[in-house]
Amino acid sequence: MTSAVVEEALKKAALAWVSVGDGPALGVWCMPLDGSLIMVSGPGEQHAPGLAEASTATVRLRGDNGGLIVVAEMTVTRLARDGDDWAEVAPQLAQKRLNASGTFGELVTRWAADGCAIVRLTPSDHDTTAPHLPATSGAAAPRDTPARVETKRPFRLHRVRKS
């Protein structure tokens, strides 16, 4: 995998599947910014257990057609609430937050007051891997069921005359 693929996937990312350690991959919304992903988690926001305290995370990104194209190990950096990065990034992230109540400034203030974590995920120097996809579809066979839907006779608008 080239870094160009990772960069392109990062630019188009609005949702990423993030797993910390051996935990399950959770779908979290994110904002691409300068070759990294910015995410918020905490009270009243999305649930990403252990992400704010972790040093690395595995991130899965999809391509244009919705399929998985990149699995990358990324470095996790938590932004300090009183730092310059927070002041610059938090308002941009608040603008991308859908269905939030209040203004962008009120949302950023609430994130700081509630102890929400804003993290930056940056691709690390480790090799990025292409996902190992099976050759089969992976679809399960239909289950047997006693339920049956009877089909009706076709509807006819006009009476059909026999010749």
C-alpha positions in Angstrom: 0.0 0.0 0.0 1.4 3.4 -0.9 1.0 6.4 1.3 -0.9 8.1 -1.5 -3.7 5.6 -0.9 -3.8 6.4 2.8 -3.7 10.1 2.1 -6.6 9.9 -0.3 -8.6 7.7 2.1 -7.9 10.2 4.9 -9.1 13.2 2.8 -12.5 11.5 2.1 -13.1 10.0 5.5 -16.2 11.0 7.3 -16.5 7.7 9.1 -13.7 5.4 10.3 -13.7 2.1 12.1 -11.4 2.4 15.1 -10.2 -0.3 17.4 -7.9 0.1 20.4 -5.8 -2.8 21.3 -7.7 -6.1 21.0 -11.1 -4.3 21.3 -13.8 -4.3 18.7 -13.7 -1.9 15.8 -16.3 0.9 16.4 -17.6 3.2 13.8 -16.9 6.8 14.7 -17.4 10.0 12.7 -14.4 12.0 12.1 -13.0 15.1 10.3 -10.0 14.9 8.0 -7.5 17.7 8.7 -3.9 18.0 7.4 -3.3 14.3 6.8 -4.9 13.1 10.0 -8.3 12.4 11.4 -9.9 14.4 14.3 -12.5 12.8 16.5 -14.4 13.7 19.6 -15.6 11.3 22.3 -17.0 11.5 25.7 -20.2 12.4 27.6 -23.0 13.4 25.2 -20.8 12.4 22.2 -19.8 9.2 20.5 -18.6 6.3 22.5 -15.0 5.3 21.9 -13.7 3.5 25.0 -10.0 3.8 25.6 -9.2 5.9 22.6 -8.3 9.1 24.5 -5.9 7.2 26.7 -4.3 5.0 23.9 -1.1 5.7 22.2 -2.0 3.8 19.0 -5.1 2.6 17.3 -6.0 0.5 14.3 -8.1 2.5 11.8 -10.1 1.0 8.9 -11.1 3.3 6.1 -13.4 2.8 3.1 -13.0 3.8 -0.5 -15.2 5.7 -2.9 -17.4 2.6 -3.5 -17.9 1.9 0.2 -15.5 -1.0 0.5 -12.7 -1.4 2.9 -9.4 -0.3 1.3 -7.0 0.6 4.1 -6.2 -0.8 7.5 -3.6 1.5 9.2 -1.9 1.7 12.5 -2.2 5.3 13.7 -0.7 7.4 16.5 -3.3 8.8 18.9 -2.7 12.3 20.3 -5.1 13.9 22.7 -5.5 17.6 22.3 -5.1 19.7 25.5 -8.2 21.8 26.3 -6.0 24.9 27.1 -3.7 24.4 24.1 -3.5 26.2 20.8 -4.5 23.0 18.9 -7.8 22.8 20.8 -8.6 26.4 20.1 -7.9 25.9 16.4 -9.4 22.4 15.8 -12.4 22.3 18.1 -14.5 25.0 16.3 -13.8 23.3 13.0 -14.9 20.0 14.4 -18.0 21.6 15.9 -19.0 22.9 12.5 -18.9 19.3 11.1 -21.0 18.0 14.0 -24.4 17.1 12.8 -27.6 17.6 14.9 -25.8 19.4 17.7 -27.9 21.7 19.8 -26.7 25.3 20.3 -24.1 27.2 18.4 -20.6 26.1 17.6 -19.1 28.1 20.4 -21.6 26.6 22.9 -20.7 23.1 21.6 -17.0 23.7 22.1 -17.6 25.1 25.6 -19.8 22.0 26.5 -17.0 19.7 25.2 -14.5 21.4 27.5 -16.9 21.5 30.5 -18.0 17.8 30.2 -14.5 16.5 29.8 -14.9 15.3 26.2 -11.7 14.3 24.5 -10.7 15.5 21.0 -8.0 13.2 19.5 -5.9 13.4 16.4 -5.1 10.2 14.6 -2.0 10.4 12.5 -0.7 7.6 10.3 2.4 6.1 11.9 5.5 4.9 10.1 4.3 1.3 10.3 3.4 -0.4 7.0 -0.2 0.1 6.0 -1.8 -3.1 5.0 -4.5 -3.9 2.4 -7.3 -5.8 4.0 -7.3 -9.6 3.4 -10.7 -10.1 1.7 -12.0 -13.6 1.1 -12.7 -14.8 -2.4 -16.3 -15.7 -1.6 -19.1 -13.2 -0.8 -19.5 -14.3 2.8 -23.3 -14.2 2.5 -25.1 -16.7 4.7 -27.5 -19.1 3.1 -31.2 -18.4 3.7 -32.6 -20.0 6.8 -35.3 -22.6 6.6 -38.7 -21.2 7.7 -42.3 -22.5 7.8 -43.5 -19.0 6.8 -44.7 -18.7 3.3 -46.1 -15.8 1.4 -48.9 -16.8 -1.0 -48.9 -15.0 -4.3 -52.0 -13.4 -5.6 -53.3 -13.8 -9.1 -52.3 -10.9 -11.3 -54.7 -7.9 -11.1 -56.6 -7.2 -14.3 -58.0 -3.7 -14.9 -60.4 -4.7 -17.7 -62.3 -7.9 -18.2 -60.6 -10.2 -20.6 -63.0 -11.7 -23.0 -62.5 -15.2 -24.3 -62.7 -15.6 -28.1 
